[in-house]
Amino acid sequence: MKIRRTPRSRHQEPRSVPWDVEGETQVVALDTTWGELQPLEVLPGVRTVGELELLDLLDGGAVLVDSRTSGSLGGRTIPGAISIPHDETVDRQTELTRDGLSVLFCNGPQCPQSPDAIRQLIADGFPADALAYYRGGMHDWVTLAFPTQAL
């Protein structure tokens, strides 16, 4: 049996970040029609992490990088994240650490922005072992009820 993603159609502009459901607490809605699923491994040597690993890495001093561009932010980010849009990452790589770990994220498993930033950095000579990819991004972060902060 071949399993594929269900064909998608949309009647409104795509919304890449979950949003609160009016009148409900701790309930969010999702738009499943945007983006294309990204691979779990961006490139060899770049670690992909989930939420619990991300929390441990941040406790250990990792730099958290929100690689979304201004048009895809949705007004919120993960607490403590610095904003370096994926199309500026190579020019701003001095803001990342080569001696530690920088964890990049974007809107979620179907968002290409942080994988693009990671590929660009490595192509420019940045060490793969100094980068990690939080694939869940804002999509999974919000749906799992982790805190966010305004930009």
KOLMI-526078 format. One record per residue (C-alpha): residue in three letters; x, y, z. Coordinates in steps of 0.02 Angstrom, whole numbers, plus 50000, padded with zeros to 5 digits. Each point is the difference from the previous one (the first is absolute). Layout:
// residues N
ALAXYZ;...
// end
This chain:
// residues 151
MET500005000050000;LYS500665017149952;ILE499625013850126;ARG500025018149942;ARG499485016550073;THR498185004049965;PRO499775012649859;ARG499695017250072;SER498915014449948;ARG499765016950079;HIS498705013749997;GLN500995012950098;GLU501785006350011;PRO501174987150079;ARG500355001850187;SER501664992150046;VAL499855002450189;PRO498624992450109;TRP498765012750069;ASP498895000750154;VAL498214994149985;GLU498845013850059;GLY499134996050164;GLU501154985350039;THR501514999150112;GLN501464988949950;VAL499194995749833;VAL500805005049835;ALA499524997849818;LEU501194994749861;ASP500075003049813;THR500554983449922;THR500035006649822;TRP501635009749996;GLY501794994749967;GLU500874983949950;LEU500634987650127;GLN501875001650032;PRO501174985350030;LEU500414995350178;GLU501875001549962;VAL500495016249915;LEU501804994849967;PRO501194987150073;GLY500785006250161;VAL498565011750044;ARG499034993350148;THR498105000849995;VAL499195002650169;GLY498284999150080;GLU499285010850138;LEU500794991150149;GLU501724999849919;LEU499795018449955;LEU499645004450182;ASP501554990650057;LEU501085008449868;LEU499365017350049;ASP500374996150184;GLY501764995649942;GLY500265016849914;ALA499494996749820;VAL499515015149895;LEU498214998949935;VAL499735007749829;ASP498315004349925;SER500374999149813;ARG498285005849940;THR499835015449891;SER498915014450059;GLY498524994749893;SER499884982950084;LEU500245004150183;GLY498215000850063;GLY500535012550135;ARG500724987150122;THR501594990150025;ILE500784987750123;PRO500645009150156;GLY501835004749988;ALA500124997749811;ILE500985012449895;SER499305004449830;ILE501134996749851;PRO498924997749844;HIS500584985649890;ASP500415011849858;GLU501205009850114;THR500834985350089;VAL501624999349901;ASP500275018850017;ARG499624999450187;GLN500894983750045;THR501155009250121;GLU498475000750116;LEU500074980950011;THR501244990050100;ARG501274988649917;ASP500634993750169;GLY498294995350068;LEU498344996049920;SER498745010549906;VAL498264992349981;LEU498995006549854;PHE498114998949984;CYS498615007049893;ASN498134996849986;GLY500024981150007;PRO500284983649909;GLN499325007049837;CYS501005016250003;PRO501605001249896;GLN500755015550082;SER501144992450133;PRO500564985449887;ASP500435013149869;ALA501005010250126;ILE500954984650059;ARG500424994849822;GLN500625017649960;LEU501085000850156;ILE500814983349967;ALA500305004449817;ASP500895015650065;GLY501134989650113;PHE499085000750166;PRO500324983850098;ALA498534987849995;ASP500324994350179;ALA499715017950061;LEU498214999649931;ALA498404991150049;TYR498265000149924;TYR498415001050103;ARG498854993049867;GLY498405002050100;GLY500185018949997;MET498605011550054;HIS498694987649938;ASP500454986450124;TRP500575012050137;VAL498295008550006;THR498984984049982;LEU500954992450147;ALA499575015250109;PHE501775006550024;PRO500135018650038;THR500275013149866;GLN500475018350007;ALA499535014949895;LEU501285005949874;
// end
